[in-house]
Amino acid sequence: MEYRYKPQGVCSREFIIDIDENDVIKDVKIIGGCAGNTAGVSVLVKGMRVKDVIQRLKGIPCGLRGTSCPDQLATALEEITKNKKM
């Protein structure tokens, strides 16, 4: 299923996240942000379980922002997970 998320406090404008029925990430598109870094994150998380991505990326900062695109991806995945269980 495809989910869209608007990150906060980072250069990226939108995440488009495709997750299969087993909570495995099929694809991530990050709109905006640092092209090489966001493309790298997208490729690295493909095929990973949502809970593992959250665990690895949560809390990674970008400079003095207090968040980053990887941290915001973890936040998006937490929100998706929470909403799926409702």
HTML snippet that shows the backbone in 3Dmol.js (N, CA, C, O; Angstrom):
<script src="https://3Dmol.org/build/3Dmol-min.js"></script>
<div id="view" style="width:600px;height:400px;position:relative"></div>
<script>
const pdb = `
ATOM      1  N   MET A   1       0.833  -1.163   0.000  1.00  0.00           N
ATOM      2  CA  MET A   1       0.000   0.000   0.000  1.00  0.00           C
ATOM      3  C   MET A   1       0.887   1.239   0.000  1.00  0.00           C
ATOM      4  O   MET A   1       1.939   1.254   0.640  1.00  0.00           O
ATOM      5  N   GLU A   2       0.469   2.264  -0.709  1.00  0.00           N
ATOM      6  CA  GLU A   2       1.240   3.494  -0.806  1.00  0.00           C
ATOM      7  C   GLU A   2       0.769   4.510   0.230  1.00  0.00           C
ATOM      8  O   GLU A   2      -0.428   4.718   0.427  1.00  0.00           O
ATOM      9  N   TYR A   3       1.739   5.130   0.881  1.00  0.00           N
ATOM     10  CA  TYR A   3       1.469   6.154   1.883  1.00  0.00           C
ATOM     11  C   TYR A   3       2.244   7.409   1.510  1.00  0.00           C
ATOM     12  O   TYR A   3       3.322   7.331   0.920  1.00  0.00           O
ATOM     13  N   ARG A   4       1.688   8.564   1.857  1.00  0.00           N
ATOM     14  CA  ARG A   4       2.349   9.845   1.629  1.00  0.00           C
ATOM     15  C   ARG A   4       2.519  10.550   2.959  1.00  0.00           C
ATOM     16  O   ARG A   4       1.637  10.513   3.817  1.00  0.00           O
ATOM     17  N   TYR A   5       3.664  11.191   3.118  1.00  0.00           N
ATOM     18  CA  TYR A   5       3.975  11.866   4.373  1.00  0.00           C
ATOM     19  C   TYR A   5       4.676  13.185   4.069  1.00  0.00           C
ATOM     20  O   TYR A   5       5.564  13.236   3.218  1.00  0.00           O
ATOM     21  N   LYS A   6       4.284  14.241   4.756  1.00  0.00           N
ATOM     22  CA  LYS A   6       4.922  15.557   4.630  1.00  0.00           C
ATOM     23  C   LYS A   6       5.891  15.730   5.806  1.00  0.00           C
ATOM     24  O   LYS A   6       5.450  15.954   6.933  1.00  0.00           O
ATOM     25  N   PRO A   7       7.188  15.631   5.564  1.00  0.00           N
ATOM     26  CA  PRO A   7       8.168  15.761   6.646  1.00  0.00           C
ATOM     27  C   PRO A   7       8.227  17.184   7.196  1.00  0.00           C
ATOM     28  O   PRO A   7       7.869  18.143   6.511  1.00  0.00           O
ATOM     29  N   GLN A   8       8.676  17.303   8.418  1.00  0.00           N
ATOM     30  CA  GLN A   8       8.783  18.593   9.109  1.00  0.00           C
ATOM     31  C   GLN A   8      10.249  18.884   9.445  1.00  0.00           C
ATOM     32  O   GLN A   8      10.977  17.993   9.882  1.00  0.00           O
ATOM     33  N   GLY A   9      10.674  20.124   9.240  1.00  0.00           N
ATOM     34  CA  GLY A   9      12.001  20.559   9.669  1.00  0.00           C
ATOM     35  C   GLY A   9      13.161  20.112   8.804  1.00  0.00           C
ATOM     36  O   GLY A   9      14.314  20.193   9.227  1.00  0.00           O
ATOM     37  N   VAL A  10      12.873  19.636   7.586  1.00  0.00           N
ATOM     38  CA  VAL A  10      13.934  19.188   6.685  1.00  0.00           C
ATOM     39  C   VAL A  10      13.704  19.767   5.289  1.00  0.00           C
ATOM     40  O   VAL A  10      12.659  20.363   5.029  1.00  0.00           O
ATOM     41  N   CYS A  11      14.662  19.595   4.404  1.00  0.00           N
ATOM     42  CA  CYS A  11      14.556  20.119   3.035  1.00  0.00           C
ATOM     43  C   CYS A  11      13.564  19.338   2.178  1.00  0.00           C
ATOM     44  O   CYS A  11      12.968  19.899   1.258  1.00  0.00           O
ATOM     45  N   SER A  12      13.382  18.070   2.463  1.00  0.00           N
ATOM     46  CA  SER A  12      12.460  17.244   1.687  1.00  0.00           C
ATOM     47  C   SER A  12      11.034  17.744   1.863  1.00  0.00           C
ATOM     48  O   SER A  12      10.660  18.231   2.930  1.00  0.00           O
ATOM     49  N   ARG A  13      10.237  17.615   0.790  1.00  0.00           N
ATOM     50  CA  ARG A  13       8.857  18.097   0.825  1.00  0.00           C
ATOM     51  C   ARG A  13       7.831  16.990   1.009  1.00  0.00           C
ATOM     52  O   ARG A  13       6.748  17.222   1.544  1.00  0.00           O
ATOM     53  N   GLU A  14       8.176  15.782   0.562  1.00  0.00           N
ATOM     54  CA  GLU A  14       7.211  14.686   0.649  1.00  0.00           C
ATOM     55  C   GLU A  14       7.930  13.346   0.535  1.00  0.00           C
ATOM     56  O   GLU A  14       8.926  13.203  -0.175  1.00  0.00           O
ATOM     57  N   PHE A  15       7.382  12.364   1.265  1.00  0.00           N
ATOM     58  CA  PHE A  15       7.831  10.972   1.133  1.00  0.00           C
ATOM     59  C   PHE A  15       6.667  10.177   0.572  1.00  0.00           C
ATOM     60  O   PHE A  15       5.527  10.328   1.010  1.00  0.00           O
ATOM     61  N   ILE A  16       6.965   9.330  -0.402  1.00  0.00           N
ATOM     62  CA  ILE A  16       5.979   8.389  -0.929  1.00  0.00           C
ATOM     63  C   ILE A  16       6.529   7.008  -0.616  1.00  0.00           C
ATOM     64  O   ILE A  16       7.561   6.598  -1.149  1.00  0.00           O
ATOM     65  N   ILE A  17       5.824   6.296   0.255  1.00  0.00           N
ATOM     66  CA  ILE A  17       6.326   5.043   0.806  1.00  0.00           C
ATOM     67  C   ILE A  17       5.384   3.919   0.429  1.00  0.00           C
ATOM     68  O   ILE A  17       4.180   4.009   0.672  1.00  0.00           O
ATOM     69  N   ASP A  18       5.918   2.858  -0.163  1.00  0.00           N
ATOM     70  CA  ASP A  18       5.127   1.689  -0.549  1.00  0.00           C
ATOM     71  C   ASP A  18       5.535   0.524   0.348  1.00  0.00           C
ATOM     72  O   ASP A  18       6.693   0.106   0.355  1.00  0.00           O
ATOM     73  N   ILE A  19       4.568   0.007   1.103  1.00  0.00           N
ATOM     74  CA  ILE A  19       4.804  -1.076   2.056  1.00  0.00           C
ATOM     75  C   ILE A  19       3.910  -2.250   1.698  1.00  0.00           C
ATOM     76  O   ILE A  19       2.723  -2.068   1.425  1.00  0.00           O
ATOM     77  N   ASP A  20       4.471  -3.458   1.698  1.00  0.00           N
ATOM     78  CA  ASP A  20       3.663  -4.636   1.364  1.00  0.00           C
ATOM     79  C   ASP A  20       2.902  -5.146   2.587  1.00  0.00           C
ATOM     80  O   ASP A  20       2.996  -4.578   3.675  1.00  0.00           O
ATOM     81  N   GLU A  21       2.153  -6.217   2.390  1.00  0.00           N
ATOM     82  CA  GLU A  21       1.287  -6.781   3.440  1.00  0.00           C
ATOM     83  C   GLU A  21       2.070  -7.385   4.604  1.00  0.00           C
ATOM     84  O   GLU A  21       1.498  -7.653   5.661  1.00  0.00           O
ATOM     85  N   ASN A  22       3.375  -7.599   4.419  1.00  0.00           N
ATOM     86  CA  ASN A  22       4.224  -8.155   5.482  1.00  0.00           C
ATOM     87  C   ASN A  22       5.048  -7.075   6.184  1.00  0.00           C
ATOM     88  O   ASN A  22       6.015  -7.388   6.879  1.00  0.00           O
ATOM     89  N   ASP A  23       4.673  -5.815   6.006  1.00  0.00           N
ATOM     90  CA  ASP A  23       5.390  -4.668   6.576  1.00  0.00           C
ATOM     91  C   ASP A  23       6.836  -4.582   6.097  1.00  0.00           C
ATOM     92  O   ASP A  23       7.739  -4.233   6.857  1.00  0.00           O
ATOM     93  N   VAL A  24       7.034  -4.903   4.834  1.00  0.00           N
ATOM     94  CA  VAL A  24       8.340  -4.761   4.185  1.00  0.00           C
ATOM     95  C   VAL A  24       8.241  -3.593   3.207  1.00  0.00           C
ATOM     96  O   VAL A  24       7.269  -3.472   2.462  1.00  0.00           O
ATOM     97  N   ILE A  25       9.253  -2.744   3.222  1.00  0.00           N
ATOM     98  CA  ILE A  25       9.258  -1.580   2.341  1.00  0.00           C
ATOM     99  C   ILE A  25       9.578  -2.012   0.916  1.00  0.00           C
ATOM    100  O   ILE A  25      10.628  -2.596   0.647  1.00  0.00           O
ATOM    101  N   LYS A  26       8.657  -1.715   0.015  1.00  0.00           N
ATOM    102  CA  LYS A  26       8.852  -2.029  -1.398  1.00  0.00           C
ATOM    103  C   LYS A  26       9.562  -0.892  -2.130  1.00  0.00           C
ATOM    104  O   LYS A  26      10.369  -1.128  -3.029  1.00  0.00           O
ATOM    105  N   ASP A  27       9.248   0.361  -1.726  1.00  0.00           N
ATOM    106  CA  ASP A  27       9.849   1.503  -2.408  1.00  0.00           C
ATOM    107  C   ASP A  27       9.664   2.756  -1.550  1.00  0.00           C
ATOM    108  O   ASP A  27       8.683   2.882  -0.817  1.00  0.00           O
ATOM    109  N   VAL A  28      10.616   3.673  -1.653  1.00  0.00           N
ATOM    110  CA  VAL A  28      10.524   4.988  -1.017  1.00  0.00           C
ATOM    111  C   VAL A  28      10.978   6.014  -2.034  1.00  0.00           C
ATOM    112  O   VAL A  28      12.060   5.893  -2.608  1.00  0.00           O
ATOM    113  N   LYS A  29      10.150   7.029  -2.259  1.00  0.00           N
ATOM    114  CA  LYS A  29      10.528   8.165  -3.089  1.00  0.00           C
ATOM    115  C   LYS A  29      10.544   9.375  -2.171  1.00  0.00           C
ATOM    116  O   LYS A  29       9.561   9.651  -1.483  1.00  0.00           O
ATOM    117  N   ILE A  30      11.655  10.096  -2.161  1.00  0.00           N
ATOM    118  CA  ILE A  30      11.779  11.292  -1.349  1.00  0.00           C
ATOM    119  C   ILE A  30      11.857  12.476  -2.303  1.00  0.00           C
ATOM    120  O   ILE A  30      12.780  12.590  -3.109  1.00  0.00           O
ATOM    121  N   ILE A  31      10.862  13.356  -2.189  1.00  0.00           N
ATOM    122  CA  ILE A  31      10.777  14.521  -3.065  1.00  0.00           C
ATOM    123  C   ILE A  31      11.483  15.688  -2.376  1.00  0.00           C
ATOM    124  O   ILE A  31      11.125  16.063  -1.260  1.00  0.00           O
ATOM    125  N   GLY A  32      12.484  16.258  -3.040  1.00  0.00           N
ATOM    126  CA  GLY A  32      13.260  17.346  -2.466  1.00  0.00           C
ATOM    127  C   GLY A  32      14.407  16.801  -1.628  1.00  0.00           C
ATOM    128  O   GLY A  32      14.626  15.591  -1.564  1.00  0.00           O
ATOM    129  N   GLY A  33      15.122  17.691  -1.000  1.00  0.00           N
ATOM    130  CA  GLY A  33      16.246  17.268  -0.166  1.00  0.00           C
ATOM    131  C   GLY A  33      17.516  17.089  -0.969  1.00  0.00           C
ATOM    132  O   GLY A  33      17.561  17.401  -2.159  1.00  0.00           O
ATOM    133  N   CYS A  34      18.535  16.591  -0.319  1.00  0.00           N
ATOM    134  CA  CYS A  34      19.836  16.346  -0.952  1.00  0.00           C
ATOM    135  C   CYS A  34      19.735  15.092  -1.818  1.00  0.00           C
ATOM    136  O   CYS A  34      19.609  13.982  -1.300  1.00  0.00           O
ATOM    137  N   ALA A  35      19.789  15.269  -3.110  1.00  0.00           N
ATOM    138  CA  ALA A  35      19.492  14.196  -4.066  1.00  0.00           C
ATOM    139  C   ALA A  35      20.267  12.909  -3.807  1.00  0.00           C
ATOM    140  O   ALA A  35      19.672  11.833  -3.773  1.00  0.00           O
ATOM    141  N   GLY A  36      21.560  12.997  -3.629  1.00  0.00           N
ATOM    142  CA  GLY A  36      22.362  11.786  -3.418  1.00  0.00           C
ATOM    143  C   GLY A  36      22.027  11.085  -2.119  1.00  0.00           C
ATOM    144  O   GLY A  36      21.899   9.861  -2.085  1.00  0.00           O
ATOM    145  N   ASN A  37      21.886  11.848  -1.056  1.00  0.00           N
ATOM    146  CA  ASN A  37      21.581  11.265   0.248  1.00  0.00           C
ATOM    147  C   ASN A  37      20.201  10.627   0.283  1.00  0.00           C
ATOM    148  O   ASN A  37      20.037   9.514   0.782  1.00  0.00           O
ATOM    149  N   THR A  38      19.214  11.332  -0.245  1.00  0.00           N
ATOM    150  CA  THR A  38      17.860  10.782  -0.197  1.00  0.00           C
ATOM    151  C   THR A  38      17.721   9.564  -1.112  1.00  0.00           C
ATOM    152  O   THR A  38      17.002   8.618  -0.790  1.00  0.00           O
ATOM    153  N   ALA A  39      18.413   9.592  -2.255  1.00  0.00           N
ATOM    154  CA  ALA A  39      18.392   8.415  -3.135  1.00  0.00           C
ATOM    155  C   ALA A  39      19.062   7.237  -2.444  1.00  0.00           C
ATOM    156  O   ALA A  39      18.592   6.104  -2.546  1.00  0.00           O
ATOM    157  N   GLY A  40      20.162   7.502  -1.739  1.00  0.00           N
ATOM    158  CA  GLY A  40      20.865   6.448  -1.014  1.00  0.00           C
ATOM    159  C   GLY A  40      20.009   5.835   0.078  1.00  0.00           C
ATOM    160  O   GLY A  40      19.956   4.613   0.212  1.00  0.00           O
ATOM    161  N   VAL A  41      19.337   6.668   0.861  1.00  0.00           N
ATOM    162  CA  VAL A  41      18.454   6.167   1.918  1.00  0.00           C
ATOM    163  C   VAL A  41      17.348   5.315   1.304  1.00  0.00           C
ATOM    164  O   VAL A  41      17.030   4.241   1.815  1.00  0.00           O
ATOM    165  N   SER A  42      16.768   5.790   0.217  1.00  0.00           N
ATOM    166  CA  SER A  42      15.682   5.053  -0.437  1.00  0.00           C
ATOM    167  C   SER A  42      16.117   3.662  -0.868  1.00  0.00           C
ATOM    168  O   SER A  42      15.387   2.691  -0.665  1.00  0.00           O
ATOM    169  N   VAL A  43      17.291   3.559  -1.457  1.00  0.00           N
ATOM    170  CA  VAL A  43      17.806   2.263  -1.912  1.00  0.00           C
ATOM    171  C   VAL A  43      18.134   1.353  -0.726  1.00  0.00           C
ATOM    172  O   VAL A  43      17.856   0.154  -0.760  1.00  0.00           O
ATOM    173  N   LEU A  44      18.721   1.926   0.312  1.00  0.00           N
ATOM    174  CA  LEU A  44      19.127   1.119   1.467  1.00  0.00           C
ATOM    175  C   LEU A  44      17.953   0.514   2.222  1.00  0.00           C
ATOM    176  O   LEU A  44      18.064  -0.602   2.730  1.00  0.00           O
ATOM    177  N   VAL A  45      16.831   1.222   2.308  1.00  0.00           N
ATOM    178  CA  VAL A  45      15.706   0.705   3.101  1.00  0.00           C
ATOM    179  C   VAL A  45      14.805  -0.244   2.311  1.00  0.00           C
ATOM    180  O   VAL A  45      13.991  -0.956   2.897  1.00  0.00           O
ATOM    181  N   LYS A  46      14.946  -0.257   0.995  1.00  0.00           N
ATOM    182  CA  LYS A  46      14.117  -1.142   0.171  1.00  0.00           C
ATOM    183  C   LYS A  46      14.371  -2.594   0.565  1.00  0.00           C
ATOM    184  O   LYS A  46      15.515  -3.044   0.622  1.00  0.00           O
ATOM    185  N   GLY A  47      13.286  -3.318   0.835  1.00  0.00           N
ATOM    186  CA  GLY A  47      13.387  -4.725   1.223  1.00  0.00           C
ATOM    187  C   GLY A  47      13.501  -4.938   2.723  1.00  0.00           C
ATOM    188  O   GLY A  47      13.489  -6.078   3.188  1.00  0.00           O
ATOM    189  N   MET A  48      13.612  -3.855   3.488  1.00  0.00           N
ATOM    190  CA  MET A  48      13.721  -3.968   4.943  1.00  0.00           C
ATOM    191  C   MET A  48      12.338  -3.933   5.594  1.00  0.00           C
ATOM    192  O   MET A  48      11.390  -3.370   5.048  1.00  0.00           O
ATOM    193  N   ARG A  49      12.249  -4.546   6.769  1.00  0.00           N
ATOM    194  CA  ARG A  49      11.020  -4.489   7.557  1.00  0.00           C
ATOM    195  C   ARG A  49      10.898  -3.095   8.168  1.00  0.00           C
ATOM    196  O   ARG A  49      11.892  -2.488   8.566  1.00  0.00           O
ATOM    197  N   VAL A  50       9.673  -2.605   8.234  1.00  0.00           N
ATOM    198  CA  VAL A  50       9.404  -1.268   8.752  1.00  0.00           C
ATOM    199  C   VAL A  50      10.021  -1.081  10.138  1.00  0.00           C
ATOM    200  O   VAL A  50      10.671  -0.066  10.388  1.00  0.00           O
ATOM    201  N   LYS A  51       9.828  -2.032  11.030  1.00  0.00           N
ATOM    202  CA  LYS A  51      10.335  -1.877  12.407  1.00  0.00           C
ATOM    203  C   LYS A  51      11.858  -1.769  12.436  1.00  0.00           C
ATOM    204  O   LYS A  51      12.407  -1.068  13.285  1.00  0.00           O
ATOM    205  N   ASP A  52      12.539  -2.447  11.531  1.00  0.00           N
ATOM    206  CA  ASP A  52      14.004  -2.377  11.486  1.00  0.00           C
ATOM    207  C   ASP A  52      14.482  -1.009  10.992  1.00  0.00           C
ATOM    208  O   ASP A  52      15.477  -0.477  11.485  1.00  0.00           O
ATOM    209  N   VAL A  53      13.769  -0.448  10.021  1.00  0.00           N
ATOM    210  CA  VAL A  53      14.118   0.876   9.506  1.00  0.00           C
ATOM    211  C   VAL A  53      13.919   1.926  10.603  1.00  0.00           C
ATOM    212  O   VAL A  53      14.769   2.796  10.793  1.00  0.00           O
ATOM    213  N   ILE A  54      12.807   1.843  11.315  1.00  0.00           N
ATOM    214  CA  ILE A  54      12.552   2.777  12.413  1.00  0.00           C
ATOM    215  C   ILE A  54      13.688   2.709  13.423  1.00  0.00           C
ATOM    216  O   ILE A  54      14.220   3.735  13.847  1.00  0.00           O
ATOM    217  N   GLN A  55      14.049   1.501  13.801  1.00  0.00           N
ATOM    218  CA  GLN A  55      15.093   1.300  14.809  1.00  0.00           C
ATOM    219  C   GLN A  55      16.431   1.898  14.362  1.00  0.00           C
ATOM    220  O   GLN A  55      17.148   2.482  15.175  1.00  0.00           O
ATOM    221  N   ARG A  56      16.765   1.760  13.096  1.00  0.00           N
ATOM    222  CA  ARG A  56      18.059   2.234  12.597  1.00  0.00           C
ATOM    223  C   ARG A  56      18.113   3.739  12.350  1.00  0.00           C
ATOM    224  O   ARG A  56      19.155   4.364  12.550  1.00  0.00           O
ATOM    225  N   LEU A  57      16.991   4.326  11.915  1.00  0.00           N
ATOM    226  CA  LEU A  57      17.026   5.718  11.473  1.00  0.00           C
ATOM    227  C   LEU A  57      16.531   6.729  12.500  1.00  0.00           C
ATOM    228  O   LEU A  57      16.857   7.912  12.399  1.00  0.00           O
ATOM    229  N   LYS A  58      15.762   6.296  13.473  1.00  0.00           N
ATOM    230  CA  LYS A  58      15.175   7.207  14.456  1.00  0.00           C
ATOM    231  C   LYS A  58      16.260   7.954  15.220  1.00  0.00           C
ATOM    232  O   LYS A  58      17.189   7.353  15.758  1.00  0.00           O
ATOM    233  N   GLY A  59      16.121   9.289  15.257  1.00  0.00           N
ATOM    234  CA  GLY A  59      17.022  10.116  16.045  1.00  0.00           C
ATOM    235  C   GLY A  59      18.259  10.624  15.330  1.00  0.00           C
ATOM    236  O   GLY A  59      19.064  11.328  15.940  1.00  0.00           O
ATOM    237  N   ILE A  60      18.439  10.295  14.059  1.00  0.00           N
ATOM    238  CA  ILE A  60      19.605  10.797  13.319  1.00  0.00           C
ATOM    239  C   ILE A  60      19.388  12.285  13.033  1.00  0.00           C
ATOM    240  O   ILE A  60      18.390  12.655  12.415  1.00  0.00           O
ATOM    241  N   PRO A  61      20.322  13.148  13.483  1.00  0.00           N
ATOM    242  CA  PRO A  61      20.163  14.584  13.249  1.00  0.00           C
ATOM    243  C   PRO A  61      20.830  15.034  11.949  1.00  0.00           C
ATOM    244  O   PRO A  61      21.658  14.323  11.379  1.00  0.00           O
ATOM    245  N   CYS A  62      20.453  16.222  11.499  1.00  0.00           N
ATOM    246  CA  CYS A  62      21.114  16.889  10.363  1.00  0.00           C
ATOM    247  C   CYS A  62      21.511  18.271  10.855  1.00  0.00           C
ATOM    248  O   CYS A  62      20.670  19.162  10.971  1.00  0.00           O
ATOM    249  N   GLY A  63      22.767  18.444  11.136  1.00  0.00           N
ATOM    250  CA  GLY A  63      23.233  19.718  11.663  1.00  0.00           C
ATOM    251  C   GLY A  63      22.544  20.048  12.973  1.00  0.00           C
ATOM    252  O   GLY A  63      22.447  19.201  13.861  1.00  0.00           O
ATOM    253  N   LEU A  64      22.066  21.273  13.093  1.00  0.00           N
ATOM    254  CA  LEU A  64      21.416  21.727  14.319  1.00  0.00           C
ATOM    255  C   LEU A  64      19.890  21.632  14.244  1.00  0.00           C
ATOM    256  O   LEU A  64      19.197  22.156  15.116  1.00  0.00           O
ATOM    257  N   ARG A  65      19.369  20.983  13.230  1.00  0.00           N
ATOM    258  CA  ARG A  65      17.921  20.912  13.027  1.00  0.00           C
ATOM    259  C   ARG A  65      17.203  20.061  14.072  1.00  0.00           C
ATOM    260  O   ARG A  65      16.025  20.285  14.351  1.00  0.00           O
ATOM    261  N   GLY A  66      17.900  19.095  14.645  1.00  0.00           N
ATOM    262  CA  GLY A  66      17.250  18.199  15.591  1.00  0.00           C
ATOM    263  C   GLY A  66      16.512  17.059  14.920  1.00  0.00           C
ATOM    264  O   GLY A  66      15.942  16.205  15.598  1.00  0.00           O
ATOM    265  N   THR A  67      16.515  17.035  13.602  1.00  0.00           N
ATOM    266  CA  THR A  67      15.908  15.962  12.825  1.00  0.00           C
ATOM    267  C   THR A  67      16.673  15.861  11.512  1.00  0.00           C
ATOM    268  O   THR A  67      17.609  16.624  11.272  1.00  0.00           O
ATOM    269  N   SER A  68      16.276  14.929  10.670  1.00  0.00           N
ATOM    270  CA  SER A  68      16.913  14.737   9.363  1.00  0.00           C
ATOM    271  C   SER A  68      15.926  13.998   8.477  1.00  0.00           C
ATOM    272  O   SER A  68      14.872  13.566   8.945  1.00  0.00           O
ATOM    273  N   CYS A  69      16.257  13.852   7.212  1.00  0.00           N
ATOM    274  CA  CYS A  69      15.382  13.065   6.329  1.00  0.00           C
ATOM    275  C   CYS A  69      15.271  11.613   6.816  1.00  0.00           C
ATOM    276  O   CYS A  69      14.166  11.071   6.829  1.00  0.00           O
ATOM    277  N   PRO A  70      16.381  10.957   7.218  1.00  0.00           N
ATOM    278  CA  PRO A  70      16.234   9.603   7.755  1.00  0.00           C
ATOM    279  C   PRO A  70      15.358   9.566   9.014  1.00  0.00           C
ATOM    280  O   PRO A  70      14.526   8.671   9.160  1.00  0.00           O
ATOM    281  N   ASP A  71      15.540  10.532   9.923  1.00  0.00           N
ATOM    282  CA  ASP A  71      14.721  10.597  11.135  1.00  0.00           C
ATOM    283  C   ASP A  71      13.257  10.822  10.773  1.00  0.00           C
ATOM    284  O   ASP A  71      12.370  10.210  11.368  1.00  0.00           O
ATOM    285  N   GLN A  72      13.001  11.689   9.809  1.00  0.00           N
ATOM    286  CA  GLN A  72      11.622  11.940   9.389  1.00  0.00           C
ATOM    287  C   GLN A  72      11.012  10.713   8.707  1.00  0.00           C
ATOM    288  O   GLN A  72       9.810  10.475   8.828  1.00  0.00           O
ATOM    289  N   LEU A  73      11.824   9.938   7.995  1.00  0.00           N
ATOM    290  CA  LEU A  73      11.328   8.688   7.423  1.00  0.00           C
ATOM    291  C   LEU A  73      10.918   7.740   8.540  1.00  0.00           C
ATOM    292  O   LEU A  73       9.875   7.091   8.451  1.00  0.00           O
ATOM    293  N   ALA A  74      11.727   7.654   9.589  1.00  0.00           N
ATOM    294  CA  ALA A  74      11.370   6.815  10.744  1.00  0.00           C
ATOM    295  C   ALA A  74      10.076   7.307  11.378  1.00  0.00           C
ATOM    296  O   ALA A  74       9.225   6.500  11.752  1.00  0.00           O
ATOM    297  N   THR A  75       9.920   8.616  11.501  1.00  0.00           N
ATOM    298  CA  THR A  75       8.697   9.196  12.059  1.00  0.00           C
ATOM    299  C   THR A  75       7.495   8.860  11.178  1.00  0.00           C
ATOM    300  O   THR A  75       6.427   8.514  11.684  1.00  0.00           O
ATOM    301  N   ALA A  76       7.670   8.962   9.871  1.00  0.00           N
ATOM    302  CA  ALA A  76       6.584   8.611   8.940  1.00  0.00           C
ATOM    303  C   ALA A  76       6.183   7.150   9.115  1.00  0.00           C
ATOM    304  O   ALA A  76       4.996   6.829   9.155  1.00  0.00           O
ATOM    305  N   LEU A  77       7.170   6.269   9.219  1.00  0.00           N
ATOM    306  CA  LEU A  77       6.884   4.841   9.372  1.00  0.00           C
ATOM    307  C   LEU A  77       6.199   4.546  10.704  1.00  0.00           C
ATOM    308  O   LEU A  77       5.333   3.674  10.778  1.00  0.00           O
ATOM    309  N   GLU A  78       6.583   5.269  11.755  1.00  0.00           N
ATOM    310  CA  GLU A  78       5.907   5.107  13.050  1.00  0.00           C
ATOM    311  C   GLU A  78       4.443   5.510  12.931  1.00  0.00           C
ATOM    312  O   GLU A  78       3.558   4.826  13.444  1.00  0.00           O
ATOM    313  N   GLU A  79       4.197   6.625  12.250  1.00  0.00           N
ATOM    314  CA  GLU A  79       2.820   7.108  12.078  1.00  0.00           C
ATOM    315  C   GLU A  79       2.002   6.114  11.253  1.00  0.00           C
ATOM    316  O   GLU A  79       0.852   5.826  11.586  1.00  0.00           O
ATOM    317  N   ILE A  80       2.585   5.600  10.196  1.00  0.00           N
ATOM    318  CA  ILE A  80       1.899   4.610   9.357  1.00  0.00           C
ATOM    319  C   ILE A  80       1.561   3.382  10.179  1.00  0.00           C
ATOM    320  O   ILE A  80       0.440   2.878  10.119  1.00  0.00           O
ATOM    321  N   THR A  81       2.523   2.901  10.944  1.00  0.00           N
ATOM    322  CA  THR A  81       2.318   1.711  11.774  1.00  0.00           C
ATOM    323  C   THR A  81       1.209   1.945  12.786  1.00  0.00           C
ATOM    324  O   THR A  81       0.346   1.087  12.970  1.00  0.00           O
ATOM    325  N   LYS A  82       1.226   3.100  13.443  1.00  0.00           N
ATOM    326  CA  LYS A  82       0.210   3.436  14.441  1.00  0.00           C
ATOM    327  C   LYS A  82      -1.182   3.485  13.804  1.00  0.00           C
ATOM    328  O   LYS A  82      -2.141   2.948  14.358  1.00  0.00           O
ATOM    329  N   ASN A  83      -1.289   4.131  12.639  1.00  0.00           N
ATOM    330  CA  ASN A  83      -2.583   4.270  11.974  1.00  0.00           C
ATOM    331  C   ASN A  83      -3.110   2.937  11.432  1.00  0.00           C
ATOM    332  O   ASN A  83      -4.322   2.737  11.353  1.00  0.00           O
ATOM    333  N   LYS A  84      -2.214   2.037  11.062  1.00  0.00           N
ATOM    334  CA  LYS A  84      -2.647   0.719  10.559  1.00  0.00           C
ATOM    335  C   LYS A  84      -3.270  -0.118  11.662  1.00  0.00           C
ATOM    336  O   LYS A  84      -4.133  -0.954  11.393  1.00  0.00           O
ATOM    337  N   LYS A  85      -2.842   0.097  12.906  1.00  0.00           N
ATOM    338  CA  LYS A  85      -3.342  -0.704  14.026  1.00  0.00           C
ATOM    339  C   LYS A  85      -4.646  -0.168  14.594  1.00  0.00           C
ATOM    340  O   LYS A  85      -5.260  -0.817  15.441  1.00  0.00           O
ATOM    341  N   MET A  86      -5.079   0.998  14.146  1.00  0.00           N
ATOM    342  CA  MET A  86      -6.317   1.602  14.660  1.00  0.00           C
ATOM    343  C   MET A  86      -7.537   0.924  14.092  1.00  0.00           C
ATOM    344  O   MET A  86      -8.662   1.304  14.417  1.00  0.00           O
TER     345      MET A  86
END
`;
const viewer = $3Dmol.createViewer("view");
viewer.addModel(pdb, "pdb");
viewer.setStyle({}, {cartoon: {color: "spectrum"}});
viewer.zoomTo();
viewer.render();
</script>
